[in-house]
């Protein structure tokens, strides 16, 4: 087995640094935090670079470090977290920049999720990893990935005011407490 050298580390960062920064931005609250997290993850990776196999891809290793750093940081800063107050609902006409605005809202809501749910959603849907790959990266079972993804998506839908894939919510008087529709005749 050949050992990795400093030059291969520089090449790796040059090739994959942008993608890793994008992942870090989705895991963290701000770009500055993401840059700090990525810098720390790359520093930890560099310390162990010579021990990594040349046959394996080091990117999942760096992603795992990013996820672990994000979870650890969230635990430390849980007390100091900013309290988000809901804003009154506004229903403006759809603007030309609606997609960009929606993306910003989605990323903001993604940042409000817990670190594990956020990590699962980022790896599964943004990084387009399979459930098995996500489970391997996070060091958990496929069932945990499925449940965290389902809970995270449900929370995002709830916060974004969307009831489900059909986007056609039933009136409140026809809903069960768990959110399922009942077959009750409409009042009227």
CORTA-V908544 format. One record per residue. N is the residue number from 1. RES is the residue in one letter. OMEGA is omega in whole degrees, -180 to 180 (999 if undefined). Layout:
N,RES,OMEGA / N,RES,OMEGA
This chain:
1,X,177 / 2,X,177 / 3,X,177 / 4,X,180 / 5,X,-178 / 6,X,-179 / 7,X,179 / 8,X,177 / 9,X,179 / 10,X,178 / 11,X,180 / 12,X,-179 / 13,X,179 / 14,X,-178 / 15,X,-170 / 16,X,-177 / 17,X,-179 / 18,X,179 / 19,X,179 / 20,X,177 / 21,X,178 / 22,X,177 / 23,X,180 / 24,X,179 / 25,X,179 / 26,X,180 / 27,X,-175 / 28,X,-178 / 29,X,-178 / 30,X,-180 / 31,X,179 / 32,X,177 / 33,X,-180 / 34,X,179 / 35,X,177 / 36,X,-180 / 37,X,-180 / 38,X,179 / 39,X,179 / 40,X,180 / 41,X,179 / 42,X,177 / 43,X,178 / 44,X,179 / 45,X,-178 / 46,X,180 / 47,X,-178 / 48,X,-173 / 49,X,-177 / 50,X,-179 / 51,X,-179 / 52,X,180 / 53,X,179 / 54,X,179 / 55,X,-176 / 56,X,179 / 57,X,-178 / 58,X,-176 / 59,X,177 / 60,X,177 / 61,X,180 / 62,X,178 / 63,X,179 / 64,X,177 / 65,X,178 / 66,X,180 / 67,X,180 / 68,X,179 / 69,X,-180 / 70,X,180 / 71,X,179 / 72,X,180 / 73,X,179 / 74,X,178 / 75,X,-179 / 76,X,-173 / 77,X,-177 / 78,X,-178 / 79,X,-175 / 80,X,-177 / 81,X,178 / 82,X,178 / 83,X,180 / 84,X,178 / 85,X,179 / 86,X,179 / 87,X,-180 / 88,X,-179 / 89,X,178 / 90,X,-179 / 91,X,178 / 92,X,174 / 93,X,-178 / 94,X,-178 / 95,X,179 / 96,X,-178 / 97,X,-176 / 98,X,-178 / 99,X,179 / 100,X,179 / 101,X,180 / 102,X,178 / 103,X,178 / 104,X,178 / 105,X,180 / 106,X,180 / 107,X,178 / 108,X,179 / 109,X,177 / 110,X,179 / 111,X,180 / 112,X,178 / 113,X,175 / 114,X,-174 / 115,X,-180 / 116,X,178 / 117,X,179 / 118,X,180 / 119,X,180 / 120,X,-178 / 121,X,179 / 122,X,-178 / 123,X,-177 / 124,X,-169 / 125,X,180 / 126,X,180 / 127,X,176 / 128,X,176 / 129,X,175 / 130,X,177 / 131,X,-180 / 132,X,179 / 133,X,179 / 134,X,179 / 135,X,180 / 136,X,-179 / 137,X,-177 / 138,X,179 / 139,X,180 / 140,X,-179 / 141,X,177 / 142,X,178 / 143,X,177 / 144,X,177 / 145,X,-179 / 146,X,-177 / 147,X,178 / 148,X,178 / 149,X,-180 / 150,X,180 / 151,X,179 / 152,X,178 / 153,X,178 / 154,X,179 / 155,X,177 / 156,X,179 / 157,X,180 / 158,X,-178 / 159,X,-180 / 160,X,176 / 161,X,180 / 162,X,-175 / 163,X,-178 / 164,X,-175 / 165,X,-178 / 166,X,177 / 167,X,-179 / 168,X,-175 / 169,X,176 / 170,X,177 / 171,X,-175 / 172,X,-177 / 173,X,179 / 174,X,-178 / 175,X,170 / 176,X,178 / 177,X,-179 / 178,X,176 / 179,X,-180 / 180,X,-180 / 181,X,174 / 182,X,176 / 183,X,-180 / 184,X,179 / 185,X,180 / 186,X,178 / 187,X,174 / 188,X,999
